[in-house]
Amino acid sequence: AAMTATTIYALSHLKGNLLDTKVKDALERGWEFLQPGIKKRGFVACPDGSLDYPTYGTAMLATAARQVDFGMSDDQRGKFIDWVASGQLHESREFTAKSPHYGGWDLMGASQIIGLTSDTNVSCTCFAMEALAGSDRKAPREALARAGGWLR
């Protein structure tokens, strides 16, 4: 699931003639491959529902959908944005401002047990922030403000 989402993300950056019918078909097939896992979990998961870096996959797909149409609805993208925002490590996940993880994202996001983390990291946090950037929803704006502290 994570590699499919990463590939969709990469292909969504193609412009002009590079975004041909073959590429658009690949984007749509990748999106269809992810549907069983998304239906089971509500975010990017393997078709059997097992988890494979859901923060990366969900954030990358939300960003890709902003750049190119491969079949994701605006409603689904909004749900992905909300899921990414909810995975940030802060009070709702029982992390205080004194925690070194406060304001960052980890690999498992909101699928992780409250109070636990697989450790925050820069790349995961950057993909989450990219997905949330430009959103007019309240939760993403608040998440981006907290992330600034984590990055500093």
Buried (B, 14 or more C-beta within 10 A) or exposed (E): BBEBBBBBBEBBEBEEEEBEEEBBEBBBBBBEBBEBBBEBBBBBBBBEEEBBBBBBBBBBBBBBBBBBEBBBEEEBBEBBBBBBBBBBBBEEBEBEEEBEBBBBBBBBBBBBEEEEBBEBBEEBBBBBBBBBEEBEEEBBEBBBEBBEEBEE
